[in-house]
Amino acid sequence: MSTEDDAMVWTQVLDDFEANVAKAEAFLAASTVTLDAQVEQWSPPAAAGPLPAELHERARGLLERQRRVAANLPAVIAGMRGEGRYAQRILAATSHDQAPVYIDRTA
């Protein structure tokens, strides 16, 4: 594979990687979670040579963005777990399977 071919392959790989990072950033910024927030697992292309020098800066920028996303994930996950526990408590408190606690005798 020529250097030009490597550059085309790596440009496409970085485009895909950037789209996944953008999805993850949007997920972190969203106030609600949607099922389409999943990203694809990334692996380097087997057929391409080393990353061309002209793409190093772009790759470094994407790596930094990915690191920021990864650093924020634990707090977001903890928040989601807390919201899930809160939702379970609400569901348990409003479930129709429970006997009434108060009876309105004036109605």
C-alpha positions as CSV (number, residue, x, y, z in Angstrom):
1,M,0.0,0.0,0.0
2,S,1.4,3.4,-0.9
3,T,1.7,6.4,1.4
4,E,-1.2,8.1,-0.4
5,D,-3.3,5.0,0.1
6,D,-2.3,4.9,3.8
7,A,-3.4,8.5,4.2
8,M,-6.8,7.8,2.6
9,V,-7.4,4.8,4.8
10,W,-6.3,6.7,8.0
11,T,-8.4,9.7,7.0
12,Q,-11.4,7.5,6.9
13,V,-10.5,5.8,10.1
14,L,-10.1,9.2,11.8
15,D,-13.4,10.3,10.3
16,D,-15.2,7.3,11.9
17,F,-13.3,7.7,15.2
18,E,-14.3,11.4,15.2
19,A,-17.9,10.6,14.7
20,N,-17.8,8.2,17.6
21,V,-16.2,10.7,19.8
22,A,-18.8,13.3,18.8
23,K,-21.6,10.8,19.7
24,A,-20.0,10.3,23.1
25,E,-19.6,14.0,23.7
26,A,-23.3,14.5,22.8
27,F,-24.3,11.7,25.1
28,L,-22.4,13.4,28.0
29,A,-24.0,16.8,27.2
30,A,-27.5,15.5,26.8
31,S,-30.0,15.8,29.7
32,T,-31.6,12.5,28.7
33,V,-30.2,9.2,27.5
34,T,-31.3,7.7,24.3
35,L,-30.8,4.2,23.0
36,D,-29.0,5.6,19.9
37,A,-26.1,6.9,22.1
38,Q,-24.1,3.7,21.5
39,V,-20.7,4.0,19.7
40,E,-18.9,1.4,17.7
41,Q,-15.8,-0.3,19.1
42,W,-12.7,1.0,17.3
43,S,-9.7,-1.0,16.2
44,P,-6.9,0.2,14.0
45,P,-7.0,-0.9,10.3
46,A,-5.1,-4.1,9.7
47,A,-4.2,-3.3,6.1
48,A,-2.9,0.3,6.6
49,G,0.6,1.3,7.3
50,P,1.6,3.6,10.1
51,L,-0.3,6.8,10.6
52,P,1.0,9.4,8.2
53,A,2.8,12.4,9.8
54,E,0.3,14.9,8.3
55,L,-2.5,13.2,10.4
56,H,-0.6,13.2,13.7
57,E,-2.1,16.5,14.9
58,R,-5.6,15.5,14.1
59,A,-5.1,12.1,15.9
60,R,-3.7,13.9,18.9
61,G,-6.7,16.2,19.1
62,L,-9.1,13.2,18.8
63,L,-7.2,11.4,21.5
64,E,-7.5,14.4,23.8
65,R,-11.3,14.7,23.2
66,Q,-11.6,11.0,23.9
67,R,-9.7,11.3,27.2
68,R,-12.0,14.2,28.2
69,V,-15.0,12.0,27.5
70,A,-13.5,9.1,29.4
71,A,-12.7,11.3,32.4
72,N,-16.3,12.5,32.6
73,L,-18.0,9.1,32.2
74,P,-17.7,7.9,35.9
75,A,-19.6,11.0,37.1
76,V,-22.3,10.6,34.5
77,I,-22.7,6.8,35.2
78,A,-22.9,7.6,38.9
79,G,-25.6,10.1,38.2
80,M,-27.5,7.7,36.1
81,R,-27.4,5.1,38.8
82,G,-28.7,7.5,41.3
83,E,-31.6,8.5,38.9
84,G,-32.3,4.8,38.4
85,R,-32.5,4.2,42.1
86,Y,-34.8,7.2,42.5
87,A,-37.1,5.9,39.7
88,Q,-37.3,2.5,41.4
89,R,-38.3,4.2,44.7
90,I,-41.0,6.2,42.9
91,L,-42.2,3.0,41.1
92,A,-42.3,1.1,44.4
93,A,-44.2,4.0,46.1
94,T,-46.8,4.3,43.4
95,S,-47.3,0.6,42.6
96,H,-50.9,-0.6,42.6
97,D,-49.8,-3.8,44.3
98,Q,-49.7,-2.1,47.7
99,A,-52.7,-1.8,49.9
100,P,-54.0,1.8,50.4
101,V,-52.5,3.6,53.4
102,Y,-55.3,6.2,53.8
103,I,-59.0,5.9,53.2
104,D,-61.0,9.0,52.3
105,R,-64.1,8.6,54.4
106,T,-65.6,12.0,53.5
107,A,-66.0,11.2,49.8
